Amino acid sequence: MKSNTRPGHSSASTVVRVSLALACVAALAGCSTVKGWFGGKKGDEKPNEPVELVKFSPTVEVVKLWSANAGKGEGRIGVAQRPSVADGRVYAAAVEGGVRAFDLQTGQLVWKYESDSKLTGGPGAGDGLVVVGGIDGEVIALDAATGAEKWQAKVPSEVVAPPAVGQGLVFIRSNDGRVSAFDTASGERRWFWSRDLPTLTVRGNDAPTLGPGVVFVGNDDGTIATLAVSDGRPMWEQTVAEQEGRTELDRMADVDGSPLLDGTTVYATSYKQQTIAIDGPSGRPLWASNHGGAGALGNGPDRLVVSSPNGTVYALDKSGGSALWQQAGLARRSLTAPAVQGNYAVVGDYDGYLHWLSLDNGEFAARVRAGGDALRAAPVVVDGILVAQNVDGKLTAFRLAQ
C-alpha cells in the first residue's frame, strides 16, 4: 500500500509555498523584537513572551485513559494535525508514519496503513471510509474497518485540512482555496469550486462542514460560502470579517476553523477576531461579535467558546453574541481552538499543556500536560473522551472523573 512518486516540479513548488508560510508562522509565533506583537499590555513584565502559568486548586479530576503514537509528527511543517473519531475508533495520521486506527476506549492499535506520502492533513471519517491528504495533493481513501486502500485521487495543491466525508462524497479543502468533491465509492471527481487567495494568509485551514444537501466552507478572505452538495453550486456567501487595514498583515481575516452548524444556525469566526451567527437556510446574519480567532469554535449548550490570537479565551452567548466571560491567563501561549468536554472548555498550548476552564465562569478547573511537545490542533471529544494529538504524533486520551 504505497503511494506513487509525484513529479519533482510539484514537490519543489510545494516546498516554496511551505517555506513562505513557515516564515509567516515564525514571525507571528516567535518574533520578540517588535514591541506589542503579541498584544502585551502596558505593565507586563515580559510583554512579548508567553505568560507563566499560575497554580490553582483543581475543581475537577482528569483521568488519563491511554497514550499512543501515530507516527512521526508534523515537526516544522507548520500544520495542525488532529485525529478523527468515528464508530468507537480514533483515526490519526502523521507526516511520516501513514494512518493508524486505535480503539477509543483502550488505545489498542486496530490497524496501520503505511504510506510513502507525507500526510499533512489529518484524517476524515465517514461512510465507511477514512480519507487523508498529503503535501503533494494526494488524496488517499481507506476502508475504515480494515485500513485497506480503496482508491487514490489528486488535487492541485497541498492538503492540510481533514476531509469531510458524507452524503456519498468526500470533500477536500486544499491549500489553494479549492474545494473538490469525490465519489466515496469510486474516487471519481464530481465537481470542484475555487476561491482566490489573499496575498498573506494564516497557515492552515480546516474541514468543510456538511449540512442537509449543502457544505459550508470557511475562506481565507474572511468569508463563508455555502455550496450545493450535488454539484458545488454556490447557494449563498456571507462576510465574517472585512479585509481592512494598511498592510497585508493588518488585512488578514482568515476563517480557518470549520464552520459550526448547530440546528439551523451556522457560526463562524475569523483571525480578525470577529465571530458571526448566520441563518443556515438563507445566509442572513443574526449577530456579530468583536471576539474571535482563526480556529474553530467550541460548542456548549448555550454558549460558544473561542481562542483569540493573543491567547484570551472567550465564551459568547449563542443567542446574541455577547461575551459571558473571558480568561486572559493563557496570553501568548499559542492556544489551540477549544473543545467542550462536559461542563468545561479545553484548550491546548505550545508547551503541551491542556487546560480545562469552567463553562460557567471561565475559571481554571484542571491542567494536565499531554507530553512535552506543542499542541496545535484542537482536541476532539466523543462519547465523553477527549483525545489530543501533539506535533510529535503522540495521542493522549482523557476523561473526567465521575
N, C-alpha and C positions, 0 to 999 in steps of 0.2 A: 504494500500500500504506500507507494511513493509518488511524489508529485513530479511532473515533468519539469525539465530545465527550461527556464524562461530566457528570452533574448536578452543579451547584455545591455542593449540600449535602455530597456525598461528599468532594469536594476539601477543603472547609473543615474537615470533621471530621478528615480525614487530616492536614491541616496542624497542627491542635491536637495530635493524637497525636504527630506527628513533633517538634513543639516541646517537648512534655513529655519525650519520650525524649532529645532532644538536650540538654536541661537536665541530665538524669541523666548523660549521657555526659560533658558538660563538667565536672560535679562530680567524676566518677570519674577523668577523664583529666588535669585541669589545676588542681585546687584546691591551692594551696600554703599555705593559711592553717591547715589542720588538721594538726597535727603527727602524723607517722606514718601519714598517709592511704594512702601507697603502700608501707607496710611497711618503711620505712627503719630500719636498726638503729642502736643507740647507738654513737656514734663516727663515723657517716657525716658527712662534711664538709657535704654538701647532701642531707639525708635525703629530701627531697620532690622532687628533680629526677632526671631520667634519668641513670644512671651514664655517665661518659665512657668511650668505647671505648679499650681498651688495645691497643697494637701487638703483633703476634706474627709469627712466621715461618710463612707458609703451608706446608702439607704436601700440598696438592692444588691443581692448576691448574684454574681455572674459565674456560671459553671462552664468550664471548658469541656467540650464533648470529645473532640479529636483534632488532630492536625495531620496534614498530608502534603505531599509535594506534587505540583502539577508539571514540573519540568523547569528548565532554566528560565528565569523570569525576564521581564521586559528590559532590565538593565538601563542603558542610556537611550533607548529608542524613543522614550517620551510618550508612551501610550498608557492608558489606564485599563488594563485587562481585569475583567471580573468574571466570576463564574455564572452559570445559568442553572437553575434548579427546576426540575420537572419530574413528576411521577416518582418521587422519592429518591431521585438521584441528583448528584451535583456534577455538572459537566464543566471542565476547566481546560483552557488551552494555554500554551506557553510559546514564547518566541522560538525557543529551541526545545522541543520535547513533545510535539504533537498535541493530541487531545486525550484526556483521561476522564473516566466516569467513576464516581465514588458513591457509596451508599450514604444517603443524607444522615441517617441516624448513627452509623458506626464509623464512617470514613473509610470503610473497606474498599479497596480497588475492585471495580467490576470489570472494566476493560480498558485497553490502551490502544490508541491509534498512533502509529509512527509516521512522521512526515519529514521530508527534506525541506519543505517550505518554512519560511519564517512567518509564523502565525501571529499577526499583530492585532487582530481583532478577537475579542472574547467570543465564546460560542453563543448561538441562539438555539433554542429547542422548541419543538412543536410538531404536530402531525407525524410523530414517529421518527423525526429527523433531528440530528444535531448538526448545525451548519456553522462554519468558521471561515474567516477571511485572512488573507496574507498580504505581505508587504508589496508583492508584485501584482496584486489584483486577483489572486487565486480565490476561488470560492469552492469549498470542499463540503459535500454533504455526506453524512454518515448515518447508518442505521442506529437509532437511539438504543435499541436493545442489545446490539452486539458490537457496535463500533465498526462494522464493515463499511467500506466505502460504497456509496450508491452512485454518485456522479461528481464531476468537477465542471466548473464554468469559469469565466474570466470577466472581469470588469477593467476599465481603463486605468484605474488608479488604486493606490493602497487602500486597504480596508482596515480601519482602526475601531470601528463600531461593531457591536454584536448585531448579527442579522435578526430580523423579526420574521417569525415563521407562523403562518396560519392562513386559513381560508384558501388552501390549495396552492399558496405561493410562498416563496422566500424573497424577502425584501432586503436588499443590500444598499447601505448608505456608504458610498466610497468617498475618499478624501478630496475629490474634485468637485463635490457638490451634486453628484448624480445619485439618483435612486433607481436601482434596477430590480425588476421583478422576474423571478424564475419559477418555472413549474416545479412543484415539490416532487412529482413522480419522475420526470424525465430530465430536469435541469435545463430545459429549453427556456431561453429568454422570451418573456411575453411582452414586456414593454420597458421603457426607461423614461425618466424625467430628469432634466438637468437644471442647475441653477448657477449663475455666475458667482464667483467668489470675490470678496473684497481683497484689497492688496495685502492686508495684515489680518490674520485670524488667530484665535486661540487654538493651540494644538489639540486635536481630537474632536470627536463628536460621538453621539450615542445612537441607539437603535431607533428606528421609526416606531410609532405606536399604532397598533391596529384598533379600529373601531368597526361597527357594523357596516360593511361594504366600503369603508374608507381607511386610509392610512394617513396619520399625522406626522409631519416632518419638521423638525427644527432646523433653521438655516443659519449660516454664518453671517448673514447680513441683518440679523435681528428680527427676522420674520418667522412665522409658522405657516406652512402650507398644508392643505388637505387635498389628497388625491383619491380618485376612484380606484378601488382595488382591481376592478375588471380591466381597465385599460390605461391607468395613470393619468386620466383627465383631471386637470385642476378643478376643484369644487369651490374653494374659497381660500383667501390668504389674509392674514392679519399681522400687523406690526406689533412686536413685543417691545422693542426699543429702537429708537431712531439712531442712525449712524451720524452723530453730531460731534463736532469738536475741531480743533485747529490742526491736529496731527492725525496720522493713521492710527496711532496708539489710542488717542482720545476717542476715535470713531469705532473702535472695536465693540460690537454689540452681539456677539455670538450667542445663539440658542443651541448649546451643545448637549444639554440633557434631554432625554426622551420626554416629549410632552406627556403630561399626566391626564388620563381620561378617568373621571370619577362621575358615574352616572352619565348625564348628557353634557357635563361641563368639562372643558379642556383647560388645563393650567399649564403655563409655560413661563420660564424665567431666563434671564439673559446676563451675560458678563457685564453689561452696563448697569446692573443692579436694578433692573425693572422686572416685575412679575405681573402677569395679566391672567385674568379669568375670561374664558370665551364660551359662548353658547355653541356647542358642538355642531348641531344641525345647520345653523345659519351663519356661523362665523362672527356673530355680533359680540363685541366686547362687553363684559359685565362689570368689571372693575379693574383698576390698575394700582400697583403699589410701588413705592420707591425703594423697596428692599428686594434683592435678588442676587443671583450668581449664575455662572455659566453651566454648572452641573444640574443634575435632576433634582426634583422636589421630593421630600419625604411626605408621605400621605398619612395623616392622622384622622381620627373620626370627624373632628370639626375644625381642624387646622392643618395648614401646610408648614413644613419646615424647610428652610433654605440656608445654605452656607454662602456668605458673601465672599468676594475675592480677598478681602482683608482679614478673613477669619472670624468675623462675627456671625453667630448663628441666630436666626430669627424664626419665630413662629407667627404665621399670618392667619387671620380669621378667614375661613373659606367663604363666608357669606359676604364679606365686604373688603377684605384685603388689609385691614388694619393690623398693626404689629401688636401681638398679645404679650410678647416678651422678647428680650434679646440677651444673648450670652456672649460677652466680649472676652472671656477668659481664655480663649484659644487664638488670640490675634496672631496673624502671620505664621501660623503653623501649617499652612498649605493643606487645608482641610478637604476631605472628600465630600461629595454630596451626601446628604443624610439618608438614613434608612429609619424605619419605625419598627421597634420591637416592643410589643405590649404597650405600656404607657410611657415609653421612652423613645427619644430621638437618639440615634447613634451616628457619630462621625469618626472617621479615622484621620490620622495626621502623618506628617513627614517622618516622624520618629517611630512609627509602628504602633502608636497607642490608639485604642478605641475608647471613646468617651460616651457614656450614657447620660443624657440630660432628661430631666423630668419634662414630659409634655405639658404638665400643668403650669410650671413656672420657669423652666429653663435651668434650674439649679443642677449642679453636678450630682449624679446618683451613683456612678461607678466608673472605674477606669481599669483597663486591662491592656497589657502590651502583647500584641499578636506577632511576636518575633521582632528582630532588630532592624528590619528594613521598612522603607516607606510604604504607606498605604495610599494609593492614588484613586482607586475605583471605589464607588460606594459599596458598602456591604449589601448582601442580599438576605432577605428574611422570608422564609417559607415554613409553614407549619410551626411557628414559634421558634425556629432555629435560625440563628444569624451566621452567615458564612462570609469571611473576608479573605481576600487574596492580596498578598503584598507583591512588591516589584521583583522579588526573588522567586516567585512562583509558589510560595508557601500558602496553603489553605488552612484556616483555623475556623472551627465551628463552636458556637456558644449558645447556651440557653439561659433563661432566667430561672433562678431557684423558685420553687413553688412556696 
